[in-house]
């Protein structure tokens, strides 16, 4: 057996030291020892690696930096590595390190590569997707499961299994199927100024914090073709499961999934921390309209492939944001919280998914998408119908999305609306991305629904819950400059926020007559895998 090179190196370096200072001279160790002349050893020169990836389609890491071909930024400008806007399908296109369809997902991370039996997207699985385990050879092994490295009686050298068996990291048989893990972590330095006491007098606050820690596991479910799962653990304030989804195929591109918090029309509450160009979601677009529920079910799929999709959903639970299971009502009531609705999405140009990242790292193909949906939601003390519309445009170095949310609160008669515009420009591909947004939230006086429509309210206007009293008119504008300092896995962000809101008619702001104005500057370093 050859001596491992690392062990040989350690022995060569430490041998003189191991002899000790009192070791006798070599010539005294044996009078009969025959001196051996030192013989020079010829060492072949080691060829220096090139500084950059020289060939971008040879499946070789030419420059030795642990990434190769189109996965190496050295190849970003090569014609071979450019997205062509066509679907991400097939063994070759699902393993070329290129986001072919420009949807922000590369190779096996793209769900399109999970739809087919793509070998390089199946992990160590080598059997059939028959739902019963199958076998590595296509035939059942005699006598049941074959242990260790034993060879089936058929003489096939592959290991064979019967039933649902997992062998992590095995090269044969059943293993994890494309299960991947991700992490998003961020630290922030904040400077916030607010006119807490007088209109023109601002008090400052400096804060340094570990803002985000999100751990994700996602991929296909073993033995269930075209399935998908996602588990997200957030630990920014307290460790909790922030989102979970398990999706199963119904056939012909239609899916059924169970989830937490999926009963929403806007995707803002659901997108990962790695997909927020302004670092945080606009709360005014989320809290009044979409309440993160504990449990939900959804059916979605194509009406016209790649052109028109639908989704119908229903959900319920405790009604507190980000909780996973259990009951916890603010007002100690027992009213169930639930939501049900439907949504249509039409994409006349290109390909777009509502979970695609708004970040731009490289120019993207042209895509235009529109969605329209409605729902009915009941919470602890309020209930309302709501309508939502969204438009998205992405082309080259430019991306924009617009959302509008509207609701009529039936218990206390408030009419509320929010509009939101976000734009992004890729200033320097793979280096600098500039994003900005502006939006507002407006709520009418209580009872306005009755004034306009004569529909009587069901609640007592003298007993309005504080959660509704806190809803206030607000306008917010933000701008963020992102520097990709380590591919798109390391991002440094400088963000400025201007926020103006009406005073809350509760607590310290009860008698306030001037708006609350906040200026904030944030410097954030984020890593994401």
CORMO-V720222 format. One record per residue. N is the residue number from 0. RES is the residue in one small letter. PSI is psi as a letter, one per 20 degrees, with the letter a starting at -180 (* if undefined). NEAR is the number of other ideal C-beta (glycine too) atoms within 8 Angstrom. Layout:
# CORMO-V720222
N,RES,PSI,NEAR
N,RES,PSI,NEAR
This chain:
# CORMO-V720222
0,x,p,2
1,x,q,3
2,x,p,6
3,x,p,6
4,x,h,6
5,x,g,6
6,x,g,8
7,x,h,9
8,x,g,8
9,x,g,8
10,x,g,8
11,x,h,7
12,x,h,6
13,x,i,8
14,x,g,8
15,x,h,5
16,x,h,6
17,x,h,6
18,x,h,6
19,x,r,6
20,x,h,3
21,x,j,3
22,x,p,5
23,x,q,5
24,x,q,5
25,x,h,6
26,x,i,6
27,x,i,5
28,x,h,7
29,x,p,4
30,x,h,3
31,x,j,4
32,x,p,8
33,x,p,4
34,x,q,5
35,x,p,4
36,x,p,4
37,x,p,4
38,x,p,4
39,x,p,4
40,x,p,4
41,x,p,4
42,x,p,4
43,x,p,4
44,x,q,4
45,x,p,4
46,x,p,4
47,x,p,4
48,x,q,7
49,x,q,8
50,x,h,4
51,x,r,7
52,x,o,14
53,x,h,6
54,x,p,7
55,x,j,12
56,x,k,7
57,x,j,7
58,x,k,5
59,x,p,7
60,x,n,10
61,x,g,12
62,x,j,12
63,x,k,6
64,x,j,7
65,x,i,4
66,x,q,6
67,x,r,9
68,x,c,14
69,x,i,13
70,x,i,7
71,x,p,13
72,x,i,6
73,x,h,8
74,x,j,13
75,x,h,10
76,x,i,4
77,x,p,9
78,x,h,4
79,x,h,8
80,x,j,12
81,x,q,7
82,x,p,12
83,x,j,6
84,x,i,10
85,x,q,6
86,x,q,9
87,x,n,13
88,x,q,9
89,x,q,7
90,x,g,8
91,x,g,6
92,x,h,12
93,x,j,15
94,x,k,9
95,x,j,10
96,x,k,9
97,x,p,11
98,x,m,12
99,x,g,12
100,x,i,13
101,x,k,13
102,x,j,12
103,x,i,8
104,x,p,9
105,x,p,7
106,x,c,13
107,x,i,12
108,x,i,7
109,x,p,14
110,x,h,8
111,x,h,9
112,x,i,14
113,x,i,13
114,x,h,7
115,x,r,7
116,x,m,6
117,x,o,12
118,x,g,6
119,x,i,9
120,x,j,12
121,x,j,12
122,x,c,10
123,x,j,15
124,x,p,9
125,x,j,9
126,x,b,13
127,x,q,6
128,x,m,9
129,x,i,8
130,x,i,5
131,x,j,7
132,x,g,12
133,x,b,9
134,x,r,13
135,x,h,12
136,x,i,10
137,x,i,7
138,x,q,7
139,x,p,6
140,x,p,13
141,x,p,6
142,x,j,5
143,x,b,6
144,x,p,9
145,x,p,12
146,x,q,4
147,x,c,4
148,x,j,4
149,x,q,7
150,x,p,8
151,x,q,13
152,x,h,6
153,x,i,7
154,x,i,6
155,x,p,8
156,x,i,4
157,x,q,10
158,x,q,12
159,x,q,15
160,x,q,15
161,x,p,10
162,x,a,8
163,x,o,8
164,x,p,10
165,x,p,8
166,x,n,11
167,x,p,7
168,x,j,6
169,x,q,10
170,x,i,3
171,x,r,9
172,x,b,14
173,x,p,16
174,x,a,12
175,x,p,11
176,x,n,13
177,x,k,11
178,x,p,10
179,x,q,9
180,x,q,7
181,x,q,11
182,x,q,11
183,x,p,14
184,x,q,11
185,x,q,13
186,x,q,10
187,x,q,11
188,x,p,10
189,x,q,12
190,x,o,10
191,x,p,11
192,x,p,10
193,x,q,11
194,x,m,12
195,x,h,6
196,x,g,5
197,x,q,5
198,x,h,5
199,x,j,5
200,x,p,8
201,x,p,9
202,x,p,9
203,x,q,7
204,x,p,9
205,x,p,8
206,x,p,8
207,x,p,7
208,x,q,7
209,x,o,8
210,x,h,8
211,x,p,11
212,x,o,10
213,x,p,16
214,x,p,10
215,x,q,13
216,x,p,11
217,x,q,10
218,x,a,12
219,x,q,15
220,x,p,11
221,x,p,10
222,x,j,11
223,x,n,11
224,x,q,7
225,x,j,8
226,x,r,11
227,x,q,14
228,x,q,13
229,x,p,10
230,x,p,10
231,x,p,12
232,x,o,11
233,x,q,13
234,x,k,10
235,x,h,8
236,x,g,3
237,x,q,4
238,x,p,5
239,x,q,10
240,x,o,10
241,x,h,10
242,x,q,11
243,x,p,11
244,x,p,12
245,x,o,11
246,x,p,10
247,x,q,10
248,x,q,10
249,x,i,9
250,x,q,5
251,x,k,6
252,x,j,7
253,x,q,11
254,x,q,11
255,x,p,10
256,x,q,13
257,x,q,8
258,x,r,14
259,x,p,14
260,x,j,15
261,x,i,13
262,x,l,16
263,x,q,12
264,x,h,12
265,x,q,13
266,x,i,8
267,x,g,12
268,x,i,12
269,x,i,9
270,x,q,10
271,x,q,9
272,x,h,10
273,x,i,10
274,x,k,10
275,x,n,11
276,x,h,13
277,x,j,12
278,x,g,10
279,x,q,6
280,x,q,9
281,x,o,13
282,x,h,7
283,x,h,12
284,x,i,14
285,x,f,12
286,x,g,8
287,x,i,10
288,x,h,13
289,x,o,11
290,x,p,10
291,x,o,11
292,x,r,17
293,x,h,12
294,x,q,10
295,x,q,15
296,x,q,11
297,x,q,12
298,x,p,11
299,x,r,10
300,x,a,11
301,x,q,11
302,x,g,8
303,x,p,6
304,x,p,5
305,x,j,7
306,x,g,9
307,x,p,10
308,x,q,11
309,x,r,11
310,x,p,11
311,x,q,10
312,x,r,16
313,x,q,11
314,x,r,16
315,x,r,12
316,x,b,12
317,x,h,11
318,x,j,9
319,x,q,8
320,x,p,7
321,x,j,9
322,x,q,12
323,x,n,10
324,x,r,5
325,x,r,7
326,x,p,4
327,x,n,7
328,x,p,11
329,x,g,8
330,x,j,8
331,x,k,4
332,x,r,7
333,x,j,4
334,x,p,9
335,x,q,6
336,x,p,14
337,x,r,12
338,x,q,17
339,x,q,9
340,x,a,14
341,x,q,10
342,x,q,14
343,x,p,11
344,x,p,12
345,x,p,10
346,x,n,15
347,x,h,7
348,x,p,6
349,x,b,12
350,x,p,11
351,x,p,12
352,x,q,7
353,x,i,8
354,x,j,7
355,x,q,9
356,x,p,7
357,x,i,12
358,x,q,12
359,x,p,13
360,x,h,9
361,x,q,10
362,x,q,8
363,x,q,12
364,x,r,11
365,x,p,9
366,x,p,16
367,x,p,13
368,x,q,12
369,x,q,12
370,x,q,12
371,x,p,9
372,x,r,13
373,x,q,12
374,x,r,14
375,x,p,11
376,x,p,13
377,x,p,10
378,x,a,10
379,x,g,12
380,x,j,11
381,x,q,13
382,x,q,10
383,x,q,10
384,x,q,9
385,x,q,14
386,x,q,10
387,x,p,17
388,x,q,10
389,x,q,12
390,x,p,9
391,x,p,12
392,x,p,10
393,x,p,15
394,x,p,9
395,x,d,7
396,x,j,8
397,x,q,11
398,x,q,12
399,x,q,11
400,x,q,11
401,x,p,10
402,x,q,13
403,x,p,11
404,x,p,14
405,x,q,10
406,x,q,13
407,x,o,8
408,x,p,14
409,x,h,12
410,x,h,10
411,x,j,12
412,x,k,15
413,x,p,13
414,x,p,12
415,x,q,14
416,x,q,10
417,x,p,17
418,x,q,10
419,x,p,12
420,x,p,10
421,x,p,13
422,x,q,10
423,x,q,15
424,x,p,10
425,x,n,14
426,x,h,8
427,x,o,6
428,x,p,9
429,x,j,10
430,x,g,7
431,x,p,10
432,x,p,14
433,x,p,11
434,x,q,15
435,x,q,12
436,x,q,14
437,x,q,10
438,x,r,13
439,x,q,11
440,x,p,14
441,x,p,8
442,x,p,10
443,x,r,9
444,x,q,5
445,x,q,11
446,x,i,10
447,x,h,11
448,x,g,15
449,x,h,11
450,x,g,7
451,x,h,7
452,x,i,6
453,x,j,5
454,x,p,8
455,x,q,5
456,x,q,13
457,x,h,6
458,x,r,10
459,x,o,5
460,x,i,10
461,x,i,4
462,x,l,6
463,x,p,11
464,x,q,11
465,x,h,7
466,x,h,10
467,x,h,13
468,x,h,10
469,x,i,8
470,x,p,10
471,x,q,10
472,x,p,9
473,x,q,11
474,x,p,10
475,x,p,14
476,x,p,9
477,x,q,12
478,x,p,9
479,x,p,14
480,x,p,10
481,x,p,13
482,x,o,9
483,x,n,13
484,x,i,6
485,x,n,6
486,x,b,7
487,x,j,8
488,x,h,8
489,x,p,10
490,x,p,13
491,x,p,11
492,x,p,14
493,x,o,9
494,x,q,14
495,x,p,11
496,x,p,12
497,x,p,10
498,x,p,11
499,x,p,10
500,x,q,10
501,x,q,8
502,x,q,12
503,x,p,10
504,x,l,6
505,x,q,8
506,x,c,5
507,x,h,4
508,x,j,10
509,x,g,9
510,x,j,4
511,x,p,8
512,x,i,4
513,x,q,6
514,x,q,7
515,x,o,12
516,x,p,9
517,x,p,11
518,x,p,11
519,x,p,12
520,x,p,10
521,x,p,14
522,x,p,9
523,x,p,13
524,x,p,10
525,x,p,13
526,x,q,12
527,x,p,12
528,x,*,5
